[in-house]
Amino acid sequence: MNVEKWLKTPKGYMMAILIGLTLVAALRPQDHIGLLNAGVSVVTALVIDGVAGMLYKNKKKFPDGGIITALIIADVLSNSTPWYLFVATTAVALLSKHLIKTGRKPIFNPAAVGLVVAIYVFSTGQSWWGSLALLPIWLIPALIIPGIVISIRVNKFPQVASFLGVYFALMFFMAIFHLGLPYDTPADALRIPFVNSTLFLAFFMLTDPPTSPASYPKQIIFGSLAAIIGSVVFANYGGLAYLLIGLLVGNLANYTLMRVRQKKLTEVMVE
């Protein structure tokens, strides 16, 4: 594989940025173990995607997508999580990629699936430490600038912009009118570390090409829907999964609309 050429691809950009964020976040002494957790997740991804590659006779030898999923999971799960739950969460994520799919594309963002299962089944904590949420606020440009670069590189900027615009507008509206829960209030969602986790999801998970639409109008709808669902879930239930649930609902809507279009096209061709 030509490493220099690969680094210029969207996946190359994404992996480089995620590794950079992980290294910066690990500068915090309490998060040194995050590098070990990331290594555990990556090794798990290499094993699972390697086995899947042999089963499906996939000629692609470097599982960059699986490594990206592993890094996202490692950057989101709390570093107090036992190592074996990093293995389990990464395994669930990648199994969802290989089993819940249409054609060769997964229906749901694999990392989001794994992280939701981690919350509700494994009862793990999530600190989104890789979003630099636990570091000083002046470091947030180190999250935003690479995030904008990758969203443009994968041609998903309208999707990211619509998600962030709708999400922060809704949270601001609910905060002004004191809507939502008395704890984990919408006003809290406009503060650090909630802002960091929102930006991380928008730049590095929402932009996943296989599980989101390609055209700009559909991207705007997708991003807006994910933001609305996430905001409503947060306002009514709080917790950790609201952003992930919004993303997964957007994935499901994208898949459903795609199937409807395919069905209509088939009917037209038959006629």
N, C-alpha and C positions, 0 to 999 in steps of 0.2 A: 504493500500500500504506500502511495506517495503521501507522506505526512504533511508536507507543505501544502500540497493541493487539497488534502482533506481538511486542513485547518481553515480553509477559505470557504468551506461548505457551511450551510446553516447549522448542521449538527456539530461541526467542528467549532464554530463560534459559540454555540450553546454550551458545549462541554467545557471549553476553555473558560468561559465566564463563570460557570457553576464551580469549577475547581478554584478559580480566583476568589469567589465569594466565600467558599468554604475555608480557604486558607486565611483570609482576612478575619472571618468570624472566629476562627480558632486562636487568634492572637489573645483573646480573653483567656486568662489562666484557667478558669473553670470549664472552658470549652475545648481544652487541648484534646480531651477524649473524643471529641467530635471527629477528628481525623481517623481515629481507630474505627469508629462507628461507620464512617463513610467507606473505609476499606472493607469492612464486613459486608456492607450492602453491595459494593461493587463486585466483590468476589462471588456473592450469591447471584448477581445478575449474569456474570460470566458463565457460571455453571448452568443456570436455567436456560439462558439463551443459546448456550453451546449445545445442550441436549436438544432443545427445540430445533436448532439448525440441522442437527443430524436427522431428527425424525422427519422434518419437512424437506430434507435434502436441499437446504438453502446454501447456495455457494458463497454467500457473504460470510466472511470469517471474523470480522470485527464487529461485535454487537454494540455499536455506539448508542443506539436507542435505549438498550437495556441499561447501559452505564449512566446515561442521563437520568433515567427514571430512578436509579439507585441513589444518585447524588441528590436529587430533589427530596427523596424520602429521608435521607440522612440529614439534610439541611432543615427539615421540618420537625421531625421527631425530637422530643426532649432528650438531651444527653444523659439524663438519669434513667432512660429506658434501657433495660437489659439487652445485651448484644443479640440474644436469640430472637428478640422481637423485631430487631432490624432485619434479621434473616427472614422471619415469617412475613413481615410487611412487604418486603421486596419480592418475596416469592408470590404472594397473593397478587401484587401489582402486575408482575410479568405473566403469571398464569392467566389473568384477565385479558392481557394483551393477546395472548395466543389462542384463547378459547372463546372469548366474547368478541367476535369480529365479523365483518362483512367483507368477503373477498380476502384480501391480504391486510386490510386496515382494521385496527381496533375500533370499537364503537365508543368506548369510554376512555378518558385519559387514564392510563395505567397507574400513575402515581396517585391520582385522586382516589381511585378505587382502593388501593392499598392503604392509604391514610384514613379513609372513612372506616374501613374494616378495623384498622388499628385502634380507632377511637371506641367503636361500639362493641367490638369482639375482644380485642386484646387489652382494652382499657389503658392505653398508653397516653402519656402527656405529649403535648405539642408546643414547642416554644418558638418555632420558626427562626431558630438562631442563625441559620444561614442567610436570612434576610437582613442581617446586621441589627436585628431588633434589640439585642442586649448590649450593643455598643453605643458610644456617644452619637447624638443626633447629627453632628457635623459630618459623619461618615455616610449619610444617606445618599449623597450624590454618587458614591461608589456602587450603589444599587440602581439608581435611576438612570444614569448615563449608559451603562452596559445594557440595561433593560430596553431602553429606547433603540439602541443599536440593533439588538437582536430582533425586536418587533418589526423594524424596518427590513432587516435582512431576510426574514421569513415572510415578508409581505403581509403582516398582520396588524399594522399600525392602526387602521380604522377600528378593528376589533378591540384592541387594547384601549384606544381613546374613548370609544363608546362605553366600554365596561367601567372605566375609571370615572368618566363624566357622570354617568347615571348613578353609579354606586355612591360617590361622594355627595351628589346632589340630594339623593334620597336620605342619606344619613344626616346631612345638614338640615333638611326639612324636618325630619323626625326629632332631631335634637332641639330645634327652635321651638317646636310645639310639644316638647316633652312626651313624645310617643315612645313606646317600647317598654322594656323591663326597667325596674328600679335599680337593677344591677346590670353590668355589661350594657350600659346605655348606648344609644346611637352617638352621643357625644364622646364616649370612650373610643368608639370606632374611628373617630377623627384624630386620635392621638397615637403617639408611639406607645407600644409596639404594634398596635393593630394596623396602622398605616403601612408599616414595613411588610407585614404578611400579605396585605392586599396588593401591594406593588409586586411582591415576589410572585404571587399567583398570577397576576395579570401578565407580567413579562415572560415568565418561564413555564407556565402550565396552560394558561388560556391560549397561548400561541401555538400549541402542538398541532402541526399541519394535518396529520391523519384524522384527528377527531374534531376538526373545526372547518367551517366553509371556506371556499377560496374567493368567491366574488365579494366585492366591497359592500354592496347592500346587505347581503346575507351575513357578513361579518358584523355589521352594525347591529343587526337584529340579534345575532348570537350573543355578542358582548352585552347588549342591553338586557336580554333575558337572564343571563347569568347573574348580572348585577341586581336585577329586581328580585329574583329568587333568593339570592344570598342575603340581601338586605331584609327581606320579609322574614326569613328564617331567624336572622340575628335579632330582629326586633321582638319576635315572639318567643324564642327559645334560648337565645344567647349561645353559650358553649363555644366549641372549637371548630365544628364541622361546617358552619354556615357558608363559607367561601367555597369549600369543596362540593357541597350539595348544589350550590348555584351552578358550578362548572359542570357537574354530572348531568343536571337537568338540561343545560345547554347542549351537551353532547347527545343526549337522548333526542332532543328536539331536532338537532341537525340530522341525525340518522333517520328519524321518522319522515322528515321532509324529503330526504334523499330517496327513501323507499317509495314515497308517494309519487315523486317525479318519475322514477323508474317504471312504476306501474302504469302511469299515464302514457309514457313513451311506448311501452309495450303494447298497450291497447291501440294507440294510434298506428303502430306498425302492423298490427293484426288486421285492422280495418283497411 
